[in-house]
Amino acid sequence: MKVYLVGAGPGDPGLITVKGRKVLEQADCVLYDHLANDRLLDLAPAHAERIYVGKKRSAHEVSQDEIDAMMVERARQGKTVVRLKGGDPFIFGRGGEEIEALAAAEIPFEIVPGVTTPLGLAAYTGVPLTHREHTSAVTFVTGHNVEAIDWNRIGAAETIVLFMGLVNFPAIARELIRNGRSPRTPAMAVRWATRPDQQTIAGTLETLPAQMEAARMKPPATIVIGEVVTLRDRFNWFEKLPLFGRRIIVTRDRRQSPLLAEPLEALGAEVLFVPVIEIAAGETSSLERAIAQLDTYDWLIFTSVNGVRHFVEALDRSPRDLRALKAKLCAIGPATRAAIEALHLRVDVMPEEYVAESLVEALAGEELTGKRVLLPRAAVARDVVPVTLRGCGAIVDVVEAYRTVIPGDAATAAKLALARKPHWITFTSSSTAKNFVEVAGREALEGIRIASIGPVTSATARELHLNVDVEAKPHTIEGLVAAISAA
């Protein structure tokens, strides 16, 4: 048994430490805060208990005493407990209080530091908290209790970083000015620092309170006061990314969503996850029969990464292995090719265009009469490839390797994402377009731009009376990201 206090970082899930990630991957129970990015919960094992403990200002889901008790109780059950806290546990994170409770209960614990919010804020706004020409000292202060702070002493600091001071900032600004700080001192407030919805308001000590009120800025926000704020205009890289401020729905299977989400996020987009398909194991008997006679096939054709994965999983369950494979290999798309090559197999044919029609053209020079072809694919798929190959004299076995289903929470996820007023939605297959319309309705997409991965998906979207704004070329994830960026 052990409890780990883990700093989740300031918001960007990529800023968690390597050790923090490793600990989460071993957790039996995760108690997480409002400020910890819930994407990090995906790192925990499927069996791990996930408990939201709140800690919003004036809306604590669970009291501190209750949190302490839950950590102790679950540790005594022999579990590995992760207390996931926004920022760093020891920088205004009440980590000290929590280890006091653990020590008193004689529970083993470990502290895993995190990137504290001011450091993330500094990096993602281009405002260095220290600079040889501007400041050599930084003071961190909490703004919860204005009367408890000696503002005369704090006000003398060259750079002040104010945690949890948004609500009380008008009073704090008055105190700082009353104690001698110039009203014209540069100041800025940053909400959700390091996240794609980062909001920054810059002004002066005198003007910032009114600016925040006019913008209706809400917690959580951190305030920086000092001359270093003037450097923001020169060094602000994050908010200048091409997709910053764009909210984009990704509809892929939850396990495959990061392949599209990560490049979009690297360009500054806020990704809203609405998996409307889930890749599930198919009816296995036909695939198992095909694997039993694998050495009789002349061609093995894969049209997706999922086809490769489920074929290999079925092969692993069988008495056979890759040594039984005598066939030439054909793949649609670079991702499918990469999945095959990861098995140390060579792809013999990959069409220039990543659609079924182009695959048929790529095989046109091959003698197919009497050749046996195995095509492991989704339960429901277009028949262009098998029909055309049979027309060329090939003997084609189409076997169900996997199937796609609509996740049970798809409608709820769509509703939550649509409430965020997204700018784009991405469709990476005909199934994603059909399923989204099924769970949310066509009308829900009015005013949202649509990005399609290729002509087949675009045709399906138009059959659903949707307007496709951009289509990827090439028909890949990279092409889809590029199309959105260029629009």
N, C-alpha and C positions, 0 to 999 in steps of 0.2 A: 504494500500500500504506500501511496505517496501522493502529495498534492504539489502541482506545479503552478506557480503564478506566472503567467505568460503575457508579455506585452504584445498586443495585436498590432501595434503601430498606429499611425495617425488616420488611416482610412484606406489608402491604396493597399489591397491585399498582397501585392507583390513586395511590400516593405516589411513583412514579418521576417524575423531572423531564420536562418537555416535550422538552428536548434529549436526554435518555437514551432516550426513546421514538423520537425521530427517528433517532438513531444505530442503534438496534436494527433499525429498518425498512430500513436500508441494509446490514446485516451479511451477510457471506459465511460467517462462522464465529462461533459464540458459545461461549465457555468459561464455564460457570456453576457457582456454588457451591451447597452444600446450603442456605444461608440465603437465596438468591435465589428468589423465588416463581416456580415453573415456568410459571405463567400468562403471565409476561412473554415466554416463548419463542415464544408465538403471534404476537408482534409482528414477529419476524424473518421474512424471505421464506421461501417453501416450500423453496427450493434451499439455504438456509443450513445448514451443518454445525452440529450441536448436540452439545457434548461436556460431560458431567458430570465435574467434577474433584473433587467431594467436599468436603473440608475440615471434616468432622465432627471433633469432639474424639476423638483416639486412633483415628480410622478414616479417614485421608486416602486417598481413592480414587487420587489422583495426587500425587506429591511436588511440592514447590515448584519444584525444578529442572526437572522434566518439564513443568510448566505454562509456565515461562519458555521452554523450548525449543519447545513447541507454538506459542506466540504468535509467536516469531521465525520459525519455519519457515513458518507459514501467511502471515505478512506478506510474507516473501520470495517467496512464490508470487504476490504481487500482490493478495492478498485484504484486504478490510476485516474486521478482527478486533475483536470485542467481548469484553472480559473483564468479565463481569457478576458483581458482588460484592455480597453482602448489606450493607445499611447504606451507609456511605460508604467509598470506597477508602482514605482517609488517616486514618481513625479506627479503629485496631487492625484494619485490613483488609489489611495487608502490601502496600499499594499502593506504598509507597516502595521495597520490595525489587524489585517487578516493573518499575518504571520504571528502576531501576538496570540490570536485565538488558536492557531495551529500548534504553537509551541506549548501553550497551556494545556492542550489536550494530548501532548506528546505524539503529534502526528508528524512524520518526516515530510519535509518540504524542500522545494528548490525554487529559486527565482530565475526566470529567463527574461532579461531586459528587452525592451522594445524601443523602436524609434519614437521618441516623445514628440508630441504635436508641434511644438515650436521648431524642431529641426526639420520635420516634414514640410511645415508651412514655409520656412525659410527657403528650402530647396525648390518648392513648387510655385513660389511667387517671385523668385529671383531676388530676395531680400536677405543678404547675409547678416546674421545677427551680430557678427563682429567684423570689423573692417579697419585696417590700419589707419586710414584717413578719417574715419568717422567715430569709431568706438572701440574700446578695448575691454569693456565690461558689460555684462548682461545681468539683469535682475528678473527672476521669475517671481510672480506674485499672484495669489488667488484673489478674485474680486467678490467672493461670497459675502464678506462682512466688512463693509467700508469703514466702520468705526474702529475696528480692531487693528487697522494698519497705520503705521507711522508714515504718512504720506510726505512729510517733510524729508525724511531720510530716503524713502523710495524715489521721490521726485528728483533727487540729485543723480540718480543712475543715468548713464548715457543712453542705454537701450533698456526699455521696460517691456517685458512680455506678460500680458495679463490673461490668466486662465479664468474661464467661467465668470467673466466680468461684463457680459453683454448687457444684462438687465440693469446693472448698477453703474454702467459706464458714465452716464451724465453726471452722477454724483462724484465719481472718481475723477473725471476730468476737471470738475470744479475744484476739488481738493488739490489736485496737482497744480493747477493755475494759481490757487490761493497761496500755495506754498512755494511759489516762485518759478514754476515751469512756464516757459513762454507759450502763449495761446497758439502761436504759429508753429509749434513743434510738429513735424510730420507724424502722422499716425494712420494706421490702417486696421481694418477688421477683416478677418478671413473666416468664412463658414465652410465646414466640411473640407478642410485643407487636404490636398493630395488626391481628392476624388474628382471624377469627371464633372460633378456638379459644384465644384469649388466656386465660391462667390467671394469676390474681393471688393472692398470699398476703401478708397484711400482719400485722406483729407488732412486736416490738422487736429490738434488736440481740441481746438475750439469748435471746429465745424463738424467733426466726425459724429458726435451724438445725433445731430439733426439729420445727417446723411443716412445713418443707419435706420432712423425712424422712418424717413421718407421711403427707403427701400424695403421697409418691413422685414429687416433682417431678424432671424430667429436663432436661438441656440441650436447646435453648439457652435461657438465662434471664439476665436482667439484674437487678441488685440496686441499690436506691436506699436510702440511709441519711441520715436528717436529718428535721428538724421538718416539712418540706414534705409528708411522707407523710401527716400528719394531715389534710390537705386533701382526701384521696381521697374520703372519704365524702360530702363536699359537692359535688364537681365530677366525679364518675365518671359520665360520660354514656354511654360506649360499652357497658359491661357491663349497662346498664339498657335497651338497645334491646329492642323487643318480641320479636324472634326470636333474641336472643343466646343462644348455646349450643345452638341447634337445627341439626341437620345434615339437609340437604334434597337429595335426588337430583333432578337435572334431566336429562331423557332426550331433549331435542330434538336436532336436527341441530347439530353443533359450531359452525357459523357463526352459527346463530340462538340458541344457548343464552344469550349475554349479555343478550338482551332480557328473559329471565326471571330470570337469575342476578343481574343488577345491582340490580333493586329488592329482591330477597330479601336481598342482601348489605347494602344500605342500611339494612335493618331489623335487621342484626346476624347473619343466618344464615350458616352455613358451607355453601357449595354444593359438592356432589360431582357432577362431570360424568360422566355415563354416556350418551353419545349412542348410542341404539339405532336411530336412523334416519339415513340420509345422503341428502341430496337430490342426485340425479344426472340428467343429461340423458336424456330419453326417446327413443323412436323418432321421428325428426323428420319423416318424409316426409308424414304426414297434416297436421301443423301447417304445414309449408311450403306444401302445396297450399292450405290455408285462407288463408294470408297472401297467396298469389298472387291470390285473389279476395276480398280483404278488403273492398273497396268494395261488395260485394253483400250484406253482412250488415246486418240491422236492429238486432240486439242483440249485445253482447259481454259475457259474464258471467264474472267472476272470483270464485273461491271461496277463494283464498288468495294470500298475498304471493308464494309460489313460482310460482304460475300467472302472475302479472304479470311476474315477473323473467324466466322462461324464454320467455314470449311475446315480450317486448321484445328479448331476445337473439336469438331466431329472426328477428324483424323486422329487426334490425340486419344480420343475415347475408344478407338478401334484397335485391333491387333496390328494394324499396318502403320507405316510411317512414310516420310517423303521419298524413301528409296523405291517405293512402288510407283512413283510418278514417272511415266515415260513420255507424257504428252508435251507438246509445245504450249507455251503460255502466252495468253493474250490479255491485255488490260485496257480499260477505259480510264484515262486520266492519270496525271502524275501521282496523286495520292494513292490510288490503287496500285500503281506500279511500285511506289515506295514500300507499300505493305508487303508486296510479293518479294521485292529485293531484300527486305529485312529478314526474310527466311533464307537468304543466300541462294535465291533462285534467279535465273535470268529470264527477262521478259522478251519474247521473240517478236511480238507485234503490239504496237500501241498507235492508234490512229492519231492524225494531226488534230482533228476536232474531237472533243471529248463527248460525243453522243453516239447512240447506237448505229445510226445510219452511216456514220463515218467508219465505224468498226467494220461494217460489211464491206465498204470500199477497200479498207486496208487488207482484207483477206481475199480480195478479188483475184490476186495473182497466184493464190494457192490452189492446188488440186484438192478439191474437197469431196469429190465423188467417192462414196463408200467410207469416208473417214468418220470416225466416231468423235463426237464433240460433247463435252460435259459443261453445263452452264449452271453453276450454283448461284442462286439469286433470291430476291425477295419473293414472298408468297404471291404478291400482286405486282406485276410488272408488264411493261409493253412487250409485244410479241414480235417486234421488228426483226431482232437478231435471229431467233430460232426459225421463224417462217422463211426468211431470206436464205439462211444456210441450208434449210431443207430443200429449198428450190434449187440450190446448187448441188444437190445430191448427197449432202451430209446426213448422217444419222445423229440427231441431236437429242440428248437427254437433259431436260430442264428439271432441276431438283430444287426443292424449297430449302434454302439454307437458313433463312431467318424471316421474320415478319415484322411489320410495323403496326403499333397500336397507339391509340390516343391515351396519354397519361391521365389518371383520374383527377389530377389537380389542374389540368390544362385551362379549363374555363376560369378558375379563380386566378391563375397566373396571368391570363390574358386581361381580365378585368383590372387587376392591379397595375399592369403595365400601361394599359390604355389610359388610366387615370393620370399617368405622368405626362400625357400629351406628347407621345413620341413623334419624331420627325421622319423616321424611316422604319420600314419593316423588311426583313430579308427572307426570301424563300429559296431554299437550296434543293428543293425537289418538288415534284407535283404533290406529293403527300403533305408536305408542310403547308402548301397553299390551300388544299382541300380541307385539311383538318382545322386550320385556323378559322376559316370561314364557318366550318361546322360548329366550333365552340364559341365563336364570338359574333358571327354574322357579318355579312358583307358591308353593312352600313357602318360598322365600327371602324372601317379602314378609310372612311372619307376624310380627306385632308392629310393623310399619311402617305408619303412617297414609298413606292414599292421597288425593291431591287431584286432581280431574279438572276439565278446562276446560269441559266441557259435557255435555249429556244423551246425545249420541251416544257420546262417549268413555266416559261412565259405563256405558252399556248394554253396551258391549264389555267393559269391566272386569268387570261382573257375569256376563257369559257365560263369562268365564275363572275364575269362582268367587272373585272378589276383592271385598272390601267397600270401597265408596267412602265415605270419611269426610266429605269436603267437596266441593262442586261450585261452580265459579265462577258468579257471577251479577252482572253480565253475563258472557257467555262469552268473556272476553278475558284477556290476560296480567294486566292490572291487577286484574280480578275474581278471578283465581286467587290472586294475592298477597294480596289483601284477605281472601279466604276462609281462607287459612292463618293469617293474622295474627289473625283473629277466633276461630279454633277454640280 
